[in-house]
Amino acid sequence: MSKSPAVRRSLPTSPFKSRPAAPPKQFAVGDRVTHDKYGLGRVIEVEDGADAAVVVDFGTRHVRIRPPFAAMFTL
C-alpha cells in the first residue's frame, strides 16, 4: 500500500507567505524573442482564443508555439 503525495497548501494562520502565481507571458507582433531550441526570432502573429499560440519567424523557418511559453523569452 503506497501513500498518495502530500499536497502543499498554505494556512491562513501561517507566518510564511505562499508564492503568488506567475502572470502568463504575453507577446505582441514585432517582439524580439529568444527560444531555447530555435534561437533568436521575431513574433509575426499572435492567435487568441481557445487555441492560443504565437507564430515566430526564426529566419530559416516559421514556428507556431503554443503555451506554456517556458522556453521562450522576450528580449
HELIX and SHEET records of a PDB file:
SHEET    1   A 5 HIS A  62  ILE A  65  0                                        
SHEET    2   A 5 ALA A  53  ASP A  57 -1                                        
SHEET    3   A 5 GLY A  39  GLU A  47 -1                                        
SHEET    4   A 5 ARG A  32  HIS A  35 -1                                        
SHEET    5   A 5 MET A  72  THR A  74 -1                                        
END                                                                             
